[in-house]
Amino acid sequence: MRRCIGCMESKPKQDLIRIAFYEGELSVDPGGKAKGRGVYLCRSRECAALAKKKNALQRNFKQNFSGETIERIFEELLNAEQ
């Protein structure tokens, strides 16, 4: 079980998408195998919007990401959702 950083619900790993942070790079990891620290997010627009609103990526990775980086990651998440 993993916890979504948007809605904070615990769900099975296969129901979530992983976002990885490794060597200064933030990336969407749909396979869940990338190196680095990871956080999980539900496959819904609502959870993505909540995570973005709460600055969940910055808080969980203890990093300040540019607005462009955050937009790119959330765009990739929405594309991976489909």
BELSULJO-V928300 format. One record per residue. N is the residue number from 1. RES is the residue in one letter. OMEGA is omega in whole degrees, -180 to 180 (999 if undefined). Layout:
BEGIN
((N & RES & OMEGA) (N & RES & OMEGA))
END
This chain:
BEGIN
((1 & M & 178) (2 & R & -179) (3 & R & 177) (4 & C & 180) (5 & I & 177) (6 & G & -176) (7 & C & 179) (8 & M & 176) (9 & E & 175) (10 & S & -178) (11 & K & 176) (12 & P & -177) (13 & K & -177) (14 & Q & 179) (15 & D & -175) (16 & L & 174) (17 & I & -179) (18 & R & 171) (19 & I & -175) (20 & A & 175) (21 & F & -177) (22 & Y & 179) (23 & E & 176) (24 & G & -179) (25 & E & 177) (26 & L & -178) (27 & S & 174) (28 & V & -176) (29 & D & -176) (30 & P & 180) (31 & G & 179) (32 & G & -175) (33 & K & -177) (34 & A & 177) (35 & K & 173) (36 & G & 179) (37 & R & -178) (38 & G & 172) (39 & V & -175) (40 & Y & -179) (41 & L & 176) (42 & C & 180) (43 & R & 180) (44 & S & 178) (45 & R & -178) (46 & E & -180) (47 & C & 177) (48 & A & 179) (49 & A & 178) (50 & L & -180) (51 & A & 180) (52 & K & -179) (53 & K & -178) (54 & K & -176) (55 & N & -174) (56 & A & 180) (57 & L & 179) (58 & Q & -178) (59 & R & -177) (60 & N & 180) (61 & F & -179) (62 & K & -179) (63 & Q & 171) (64 & N & 179) (65 & F & 178) (66 & S & 178) (67 & G & 179) (68 & E & -180) (69 & T & 180) (70 & I & 179) (71 & E & -180) (72 & R & -179) (73 & I & -179) (74 & F & 174) (75 & E & 177) (76 & E & 179) (77 & L & -179) (78 & L & 176) (79 & N & 179) (80 & A & -179) (81 & E & -174) (82 & Q & 999))
END
